[in-house]
Amino acid sequence: MMMTDLITNLRDVFPDLRIERLPVIGRRADDDTVWYLGRRGHRDEVEVDTKPGGALPFTLVSRQVRIDAENVRDAVLKVTEWLDVDA
């Protein structure tokens, strides 16, 4: 699962990484591909939308910016850039 790789890499950079998953209501299986990543005590948050099973590509959304990451490395770099801010 590529999402697991993304989380593992980001935890190395941000031990305070906060991870939330969009709760699935009813039988909408496509909703279980949305994750929210942030840092404890920080307001900024990144939405990560994956293919089923946490597969690539990732769609990353922060504030008004939306990009696609075709691999875990690019996703780690972009999320790190967005979350590497002071409180």
Backbone atoms as SQL, in Angstrom:
CREATE TABLE atoms (id INTEGER PRIMARY KEY, chain TEXT, resi INTEGER, resn TEXT, atom TEXT, x REAL, y REAL, z REAL);
INSERT INTO atoms VALUES
  (1, 'A', 1, 'MET', 'N', 0.851, -1.191, 0.000),
  (2, 'A', 1, 'MET', 'CA', 0.000, 0.000, 0.000),
  (3, 'A', 1, 'MET', 'C', 0.887, 1.241, 0.000),
  (4, 'A', 2, 'MET', 'N', 0.797, 2.034, -1.011),
  (5, 'A', 2, 'MET', 'CA', 1.643, 3.217, -1.152),
  (6, 'A', 2, 'MET', 'C', 1.368, 4.276, -0.094),
  (7, 'A', 3, 'MET', 'N', 0.127, 4.364, 0.370),
  (8, 'A', 3, 'MET', 'CA', -0.188, 5.341, 1.403),
  (9, 'A', 3, 'MET', 'C', 0.604, 5.030, 2.674),
  (10, 'A', 4, 'THR', 'N', 0.779, 3.775, 2.986),
  (11, 'A', 4, 'THR', 'CA', 1.573, 3.375, 4.144),
  (12, 'A', 4, 'THR', 'C', 3.013, 3.846, 3.979),
  (13, 'A', 5, 'ASP', 'N', 3.559, 3.737, 2.777),
  (14, 'A', 5, 'ASP', 'CA', 4.915, 4.220, 2.511),
  (15, 'A', 5, 'ASP', 'C', 5.012, 5.728, 2.714),
  (16, 'A', 6, 'LEU', 'N', 4.006, 6.452, 2.253),
  (17, 'A', 6, 'LEU', 'CA', 3.984, 7.902, 2.432),
  (18, 'A', 6, 'LEU', 'C', 3.978, 8.252, 3.918),
  (19, 'A', 7, 'ILE', 'N', 3.117, 7.612, 4.678),
  (20, 'A', 7, 'ILE', 'CA', 3.015, 7.895, 6.115),
  (21, 'A', 7, 'ILE', 'C', 4.322, 7.550, 6.825),
  (22, 'A', 8, 'THR', 'N', 4.917, 6.415, 6.510),
  (23, 'A', 8, 'THR', 'CA', 6.174, 6.001, 7.141),
  (24, 'A', 8, 'THR', 'C', 7.266, 7.034, 6.888),
  (25, 'A', 9, 'ASN', 'N', 7.391, 7.480, 5.649),
  (26, 'A', 9, 'ASN', 'CA', 8.402, 8.483, 5.307),
  (27, 'A', 9, 'ASN', 'C', 8.138, 9.811, 5.993),
  (28, 'A', 10, 'LEU', 'N', 6.882, 10.219, 6.063),
  (29, 'A', 10, 'LEU', 'CA', 6.561, 11.494, 6.698),
  (30, 'A', 10, 'LEU', 'C', 6.760, 11.441, 8.214),
  (31, 'A', 11, 'ARG', 'N', 6.527, 10.301, 8.830),
  (32, 'A', 11, 'ARG', 'CA', 6.768, 10.163, 10.278),
  (33, 'A', 11, 'ARG', 'C', 8.254, 10.309, 10.603),
  (34, 'A', 12, 'ASP', 'N', 9.127, 9.919, 9.665),
  (35, 'A', 12, 'ASP', 'CA', 10.563, 10.132, 9.861),
  (36, 'A', 12, 'ASP', 'C', 10.895, 11.617, 9.904),
  (37, 'A', 13, 'VAL', 'N', 10.191, 12.406, 9.122),
  (38, 'A', 13, 'VAL', 'CA', 10.417, 13.853, 9.058),
  (39, 'A', 13, 'VAL', 'C', 9.676, 14.568, 10.189),
  (40, 'A', 14, 'PHE', 'N', 8.443, 14.166, 10.432),
  (41, 'A', 14, 'PHE', 'CA', 7.582, 14.812, 11.426),
  (42, 'A', 14, 'PHE', 'C', 7.091, 13.786, 12.445),
  (43, 'A', 15, 'PRO', 'N', 7.807, 13.613, 13.546),
  (44, 'A', 15, 'PRO', 'CA', 7.336, 12.677, 14.577),
  (45, 'A', 15, 'PRO', 'C', 5.957, 13.061, 15.126),
  (46, 'A', 16, 'ASP', 'N', 5.587, 14.332, 14.986),
  (47, 'A', 16, 'ASP', 'CA', 4.297, 14.814, 15.480),
  (48, 'A', 16, 'ASP', 'C', 3.201, 14.742, 14.410),
  (49, 'A', 17, 'LEU', 'N', 3.419, 13.931, 13.372),
  (50, 'A', 17, 'LEU', 'CA', 2.446, 13.821, 12.284),
  (51, 'A', 17, 'LEU', 'C', 1.092, 13.357, 12.812),
  (52, 'A', 18, 'ARG', 'N', 0.049, 14.066, 12.402),
  (53, 'A', 18, 'ARG', 'CA', -1.326, 13.725, 12.755),
  (54, 'A', 18, 'ARG', 'C', -2.003, 13.185, 11.502),
  (55, 'A', 19, 'ILE', 'N', -2.656, 12.041, 11.634),
  (56, 'A', 19, 'ILE', 'CA', -3.288, 11.388, 10.487),
  (57, 'A', 19, 'ILE', 'C', -4.757, 11.153, 10.801),
  (58, 'A', 20, 'GLU', 'N', -5.609, 11.593, 9.902),
  (59, 'A', 20, 'GLU', 'CA', -7.040, 11.335, 10.028),
  (60, 'A', 20, 'GLU', 'C', -7.525, 10.794, 8.693),
  (61, 'A', 21, 'ARG', 'N', -8.536, 9.991, 8.763),
  (62, 'A', 21, 'ARG', 'CA', -9.111, 9.433, 7.551),
  (63, 'A', 21, 'ARG', 'C', -10.570, 9.840, 7.459),
  (64, 'A', 22, 'LEU', 'N', -11.008, 10.165, 6.262),
  (65, 'A', 22, 'LEU', 'CA', -12.394, 10.540, 6.063),
  (66, 'A', 22, 'LEU', 'C', -13.274, 9.363, 6.464),
  (67, 'A', 23, 'PRO', 'N', -14.196, 9.571, 7.394),
  (68, 'A', 23, 'PRO', 'CA', -15.067, 8.464, 7.787),
  (69, 'A', 23, 'PRO', 'C', -15.977, 8.048, 6.639),
  (70, 'A', 24, 'VAL', 'N', -16.111, 6.753, 6.449),
  (71, 'A', 24, 'VAL', 'CA', -16.959, 6.220, 5.388),
  (72, 'A', 24, 'VAL', 'C', -18.371, 6.064, 5.937),
  (73, 'A', 25, 'ILE', 'N', -19.322, 6.679, 5.263),
  (74, 'A', 25, 'ILE', 'CA', -20.721, 6.616, 5.681),
  (75, 'A', 25, 'ILE', 'C', -21.476, 5.800, 4.640),
  (76, 'A', 26, 'GLY', 'N', -22.172, 4.806, 5.091),
  (77, 'A', 26, 'GLY', 'CA', -22.915, 3.959, 4.159),
  (78, 'A', 26, 'GLY', 'C', -21.975, 3.057, 3.387),
  (79, 'A', 27, 'ARG', 'N', -22.241, 2.848, 2.135),
  (80, 'A', 27, 'ARG', 'CA', -21.453, 1.918, 1.318),
  (81, 'A', 27, 'ARG', 'C', -20.645, 2.636, 0.251),
  (82, 'A', 28, 'ARG', 'N', -20.287, 3.887, 0.476),
  (83, 'A', 28, 'ARG', 'CA', -19.510, 4.646, -0.507),
  (84, 'A', 28, 'ARG', 'C', -18.035, 4.304, -0.361),
  (85, 'A', 29, 'ALA', 'N', -17.622, 3.224, -0.960),
  (86, 'A', 29, 'ALA', 'CA', -16.254, 2.726, -0.812),
  (87, 'A', 29, 'ALA', 'C', -15.207, 3.708, -1.333),
  (88, 'A', 30, 'ASP', 'N', -15.589, 4.581, -2.263),
  (89, 'A', 30, 'ASP', 'CA', -14.610, 5.518, -2.802),
  (90, 'A', 30, 'ASP', 'C', -14.178, 6.556, -1.776),
  (91, 'A', 31, 'ASP', 'N', -14.964, 6.737, -0.717),
  (92, 'A', 31, 'ASP', 'CA', -14.625, 7.719, 0.302),
  (93, 'A', 31, 'ASP', 'C', -13.492, 7.263, 1.214),
  (94, 'A', 32, 'ASP', 'N', -13.141, 5.988, 1.213),
  (95, 'A', 32, 'ASP', 'CA', -12.093, 5.539, 2.115),
  (96, 'A', 32, 'ASP', 'C', -10.698, 5.798, 1.554),
  (97, 'A', 33, 'THR', 'N', -10.620, 6.587, 0.505),
  (98, 'A', 33, 'THR', 'CA', -9.331, 6.913, -0.092),
  (99, 'A', 33, 'THR', 'C', -8.877, 8.327, 0.247),
  (100, 'A', 34, 'VAL', 'N', -9.555, 9.004, 1.159),
  (101, 'A', 34, 'VAL', 'CA', -9.219, 10.379, 1.515),
  (102, 'A', 34, 'VAL', 'C', -8.610, 10.406, 2.914),
  (103, 'A', 35, 'TRP', 'N', -7.425, 10.995, 3.005),
  (104, 'A', 35, 'TRP', 'CA', -6.681, 11.104, 4.259),
  (105, 'A', 35, 'TRP', 'C', -6.366, 12.579, 4.504),
  (106, 'A', 36, 'TYR', 'N', -6.229, 12.940, 5.772),
  (107, 'A', 36, 'TYR', 'CA', -5.821, 14.290, 6.155),
  (108, 'A', 36, 'TYR', 'C', -4.573, 14.182, 7.000),
  (109, 'A', 37, 'LEU', 'N', -3.532, 14.906, 6.602),
  (110, 'A', 37, 'LEU', 'CA', -2.261, 14.888, 7.309),
  (111, 'A', 37, 'LEU', 'C', -1.963, 16.275, 7.838),
  (112, 'A', 38, 'GLY', 'N', -1.514, 16.340, 9.046),
  (113, 'A', 38, 'GLY', 'CA', -1.146, 17.606, 9.652),
  (114, 'A', 38, 'GLY', 'C', -0.126, 17.351, 10.741),
  (115, 'A', 39, 'ARG', 'N', 0.170, 18.392, 11.491),
  (116, 'A', 39, 'ARG', 'CA', 1.093, 18.279, 12.618),
  (117, 'A', 39, 'ARG', 'C', 0.391, 18.773, 13.867),
  (118, 'A', 40, 'ARG', 'N', 0.612, 18.079, 14.939),
  (119, 'A', 40, 'ARG', 'CA', -0.021, 18.466, 16.202),
  (120, 'A', 40, 'ARG', 'C', 0.377, 19.896, 16.556),
  (121, 'A', 41, 'GLY', 'N', -0.633, 20.696, 16.876),
  (122, 'A', 41, 'GLY', 'CA', -0.386, 22.080, 17.238),
  (123, 'A', 41, 'GLY', 'C', -0.266, 23.028, 16.063),
  (124, 'A', 42, 'HIS', 'N', -0.429, 22.539, 14.852),
  (125, 'A', 42, 'HIS', 'CA', -0.343, 23.375, 13.655),
  (126, 'A', 42, 'HIS', 'C', -1.693, 23.391, 12.953),
  (127, 'A', 43, 'ARG', 'N', -1.994, 24.505, 12.330),
  (128, 'A', 43, 'ARG', 'CA', -3.281, 24.643, 11.635),
  (129, 'A', 43, 'ARG', 'C', -3.273, 24.037, 10.248),
  (130, 'A', 44, 'ASP', 'N', -2.142, 24.090, 9.574),
  (131, 'A', 44, 'ASP', 'CA', -2.089, 23.622, 8.188),
  (132, 'A', 44, 'ASP', 'C', -2.344, 22.122, 8.105),
  (133, 'A', 45, 'GLU', 'N', -3.000, 21.742, 7.035),
  (134, 'A', 45, 'GLU', 'CA', -3.378, 20.353, 6.827),
  (135, 'A', 45, 'GLU', 'C', -3.283, 20.058, 5.332),
  (136, 'A', 46, 'VAL', 'N', -2.939, 18.822, 5.006),
  (137, 'A', 46, 'VAL', 'CA', -2.866, 18.398, 3.612),
  (138, 'A', 46, 'VAL', 'C', -3.867, 17.266, 3.413),
  (139, 'A', 47, 'GLU', 'N', -4.684, 17.388, 2.395),
  (140, 'A', 47, 'GLU', 'CA', -5.599, 16.308, 2.019),
  (141, 'A', 47, 'GLU', 'C', -4.892, 15.438, 0.991),
  (142, 'A', 48, 'VAL', 'N', -4.946, 14.142, 1.199),
  (143, 'A', 48, 'VAL', 'CA', -4.361, 13.189, 0.259),
  (144, 'A', 48, 'VAL', 'C', -5.472, 12.266, -0.220),
  (145, 'A', 49, 'ASP', 'N', -5.713, 12.275, -1.517),
  (146, 'A', 49, 'ASP', 'CA', -6.694, 11.378, -2.113),
  (147, 'A', 49, 'ASP', 'C', -5.919, 10.338, -2.910),
  (148, 'A', 50, 'THR', 'N', -6.235, 9.063, -2.683),
  (149, 'A', 50, 'THR', 'CA', -5.518, 7.979, -3.341),
  (150, 'A', 50, 'THR', 'C', -6.472, 7.166, -4.210),
  (151, 'A', 51, 'LYS', 'N', -5.907, 6.292, -4.972),
  (152, 'A', 51, 'LYS', 'CA', -6.703, 5.285, -5.669),
  (153, 'A', 51, 'LYS', 'C', -7.106, 4.240, -4.627),
  (154, 'A', 52, 'PRO', 'N', -8.031, 3.350, -4.931),
  (155, 'A', 52, 'PRO', 'CA', -8.429, 2.314, -3.966),
  (156, 'A', 52, 'PRO', 'C', -7.217, 1.551, -3.422),
  (157, 'A', 53, 'GLY', 'N', -7.267, 1.256, -2.135),
  (158, 'A', 53, 'GLY', 'CA', -6.184, 0.534, -1.483),
  (159, 'A', 53, 'GLY', 'C', -4.979, 1.391, -1.168),
  (160, 'A', 54, 'GLY', 'N', -5.112, 2.714, -1.283),
  (161, 'A', 54, 'GLY', 'CA', -3.998, 3.612, -0.997),
  (162, 'A', 54, 'GLY', 'C', -2.975, 3.694, -2.106),
  (163, 'A', 55, 'ALA', 'N', -3.371, 3.329, -3.319),
  (164, 'A', 55, 'ALA', 'CA', -2.442, 3.275, -4.448),
  (165, 'A', 55, 'ALA', 'C', -2.237, 4.644, -5.094),
  (166, 'A', 56, 'LEU', 'N', -1.147, 4.735, -5.841),
  (167, 'A', 56, 'LEU', 'CA', -0.815, 5.927, -6.613),
  (168, 'A', 56, 'LEU', 'C', -1.729, 6.050, -7.826),
  (169, 'A', 57, 'PRO', 'N', -1.806, 7.241, -8.423),
  (170, 'A', 57, 'PRO', 'CA', -1.188, 8.495, -7.994),
  (171, 'A', 57, 'PRO', 'C', -1.950, 9.115, -6.831),
  (172, 'A', 58, 'PHE', 'N', -1.261, 9.999, -6.107),
  (173, 'A', 58, 'PHE', 'CA', -1.878, 10.746, -5.018),
  (174, 'A', 58, 'PHE', 'C', -2.288, 12.114, -5.547),
  (175, 'A', 59, 'THR', 'N', -3.442, 12.585, -5.126),
  (176, 'A', 59, 'THR', 'CA', -3.817, 13.974, -5.346),
  (177, 'A', 59, 'THR', 'C', -3.639, 14.673, -4.012),
  (178, 'A', 60, 'LEU', 'N', -2.792, 15.694, -3.988),
  (179, 'A', 60, 'LEU', 'CA', -2.466, 16.430, -2.770),
  (180, 'A', 60, 'LEU', 'C', -3.113, 17.803, -2.834),
  (181, 'A', 61, 'VAL', 'N', -3.771, 18.182, -1.741),
  (182, 'A', 61, 'VAL', 'CA', -4.459, 19.464, -1.698),
  (183, 'A', 61, 'VAL', 'C', -4.083, 20.177, -0.407),
  (184, 'A', 62, 'SER', 'N', -3.621, 21.419, -0.536),
  (185, 'A', 62, 'SER', 'CA', -3.319, 22.260, 0.620),
  (186, 'A', 62, 'SER', 'C', -3.746, 23.673, 0.289),
  (187, 'A', 63, 'ARG', 'N', -4.602, 24.216, 1.139),
  (188, 'A', 63, 'ARG', 'CA', -5.177, 25.538, 0.896),
  (189, 'A', 63, 'ARG', 'C', -5.798, 25.574, -0.489),
  (190, 'A', 64, 'GLN', 'N', -5.291, 26.404, -1.378),
  (191, 'A', 64, 'GLN', 'CA', -5.866, 26.511, -2.716),
  (192, 'A', 64, 'GLN', 'C', -5.039, 25.788, -3.774),
  (193, 'A', 65, 'VAL', 'N', -4.045, 25.003, -3.348),
  (194, 'A', 65, 'VAL', 'CA', -3.144, 24.330, -4.281),
  (195, 'A', 65, 'VAL', 'C', -3.505, 22.853, -4.375),
  (196, 'A', 66, 'ARG', 'N', -3.547, 22.342, -5.607),
  (197, 'A', 66, 'ARG', 'CA', -3.873, 20.933, -5.843),
  (198, 'A', 66, 'ARG', 'C', -2.879, 20.398, -6.867),
  (199, 'A', 67, 'ILE', 'N', -2.172, 19.315, -6.498),
  (200, 'A', 67, 'ILE', 'CA', -1.232, 18.710, -7.434),
  (201, 'A', 67, 'ILE', 'C', -1.387, 17.190, -7.396),
  (202, 'A', 68, 'ASP', 'N', -0.904, 16.547, -8.425),
  (203, 'A', 68, 'ASP', 'CA', -0.853, 15.092, -8.458),
  (204, 'A', 68, 'ASP', 'C', 0.589, 14.657, -8.282),
  (205, 'A', 69, 'ALA', 'N', 0.798, 13.635, -7.458),
  (206, 'A', 69, 'ALA', 'CA', 2.125, 13.057, -7.256),
  (207, 'A', 69, 'ALA', 'C', 2.081, 11.637, -7.803),
  (208, 'A', 70, 'GLU', 'N', 2.974, 11.349, -8.723),
  (209, 'A', 70, 'GLU', 'CA', 2.996, 10.051, -9.386),
  (210, 'A', 70, 'GLU', 'C', 3.788, 9.003, -8.609),
  (211, 'A', 71, 'ASN', 'N', 4.547, 9.442, -7.577),
  (212, 'A', 71, 'ASN', 'CA', 5.320, 8.492, -6.783),
  (213, 'A', 71, 'ASN', 'C', 5.408, 8.987, -5.338),
  (214, 'A', 72, 'VAL', 'N', 5.815, 8.086, -4.463),
  (215, 'A', 72, 'VAL', 'CA', 5.871, 8.407, -3.033),
  (216, 'A', 72, 'VAL', 'C', 6.894, 9.506, -2.767),
  (217, 'A', 73, 'ARG', 'N', 8.033, 9.451, -3.423),
  (218, 'A', 73, 'ARG', 'CA', 9.089, 10.448, -3.191),
  (219, 'A', 73, 'ARG', 'C', 8.582, 11.867, -3.456),
  (220, 'A', 74, 'ASP', 'N', 7.925, 12.065, -4.591),
  (221, 'A', 74, 'ASP', 'CA', 7.401, 13.396, -4.911),
  (222, 'A', 74, 'ASP', 'C', 6.347, 13.830, -3.898),
  (223, 'A', 75, 'ALA', 'N', 5.520, 12.895, -3.459),
  (224, 'A', 75, 'ALA', 'CA', 4.491, 13.224, -2.471),
  (225, 'A', 75, 'ALA', 'C', 5.127, 13.616, -1.148),
  (226, 'A', 76, 'VAL', 'N', 6.155, 12.883, -0.716),
  (227, 'A', 76, 'VAL', 'CA', 6.844, 13.206, 0.536),
  (228, 'A', 76, 'VAL', 'C', 7.451, 14.599, 0.451),
  (229, 'A', 77, 'LEU', 'N', 8.105, 14.915, -0.650),
  (230, 'A', 77, 'LEU', 'CA', 8.722, 16.236, -0.806),
  (231, 'A', 77, 'LEU', 'C', 7.688, 17.358, -0.732),
  (232, 'A', 78, 'LYS', 'N', 6.563, 17.187, -1.419),
  (233, 'A', 78, 'LYS', 'CA', 5.552, 18.251, -1.452),
  (234, 'A', 78, 'LYS', 'C', 4.866, 18.392, -0.095),
  (235, 'A', 79, 'VAL', 'N', 4.484, 17.276, 0.528),
  (236, 'A', 79, 'VAL', 'CA', 3.820, 17.356, 1.836),
  (237, 'A', 79, 'VAL', 'C', 4.781, 17.936, 2.865),
  (238, 'A', 80, 'THR', 'N', 6.043, 17.549, 2.812),
  (239, 'A', 80, 'THR', 'CA', 7.048, 18.106, 3.732),
  (240, 'A', 80, 'THR', 'C', 7.153, 19.610, 3.546),
  (241, 'A', 81, 'GLU', 'N', 7.182, 20.060, 2.315),
  (242, 'A', 81, 'GLU', 'CA', 7.233, 21.499, 2.032),
  (243, 'A', 81, 'GLU', 'C', 6.029, 22.219, 2.638),
  (244, 'A', 82, 'TRP', 'N', 4.847, 21.649, 2.465),
  (245, 'A', 82, 'TRP', 'CA', 3.630, 22.290, 2.941),
  (246, 'A', 82, 'TRP', 'C', 3.513, 22.262, 4.464),
  (247, 'A', 83, 'LEU', 'N', 3.989, 21.195, 5.106),
  (248, 'A', 83, 'LEU', 'CA', 3.831, 21.077, 6.560),
  (249, 'A', 83, 'LEU', 'C', 5.016, 21.593, 7.359),
  (250, 'A', 84, 'ASP', 'N', 6.108, 21.911, 6.680),
  (251, 'A', 84, 'ASP', 'CA', 7.310, 22.375, 7.374),
  (252, 'A', 84, 'ASP', 'C', 7.191, 23.878, 7.654),
  (253, 'A', 85, 'VAL', 'N', 6.272, 24.183, 8.548),
  (254, 'A', 85, 'VAL', 'CA', 6.008, 25.573, 8.906),
  (255, 'A', 85, 'VAL', 'C', 6.010, 25.699, 10.425),
  (256, 'A', 86, 'ASP', 'N', 6.242, 26.904, 10.879),
  (257, 'A', 86, 'ASP', 'CA', 6.132, 27.172, 12.311),
  (258, 'A', 86, 'ASP', 'C', 4.668, 27.275, 12.683),
  (259, 'A', 87, 'ALA', 'N', 4.376, 27.004, 13.945),
  (260, 'A', 87, 'ALA', 'CA', 2.987, 27.013, 14.429),
  (261, 'A', 87, 'ALA', 'C', 2.293, 28.279, 14.155);
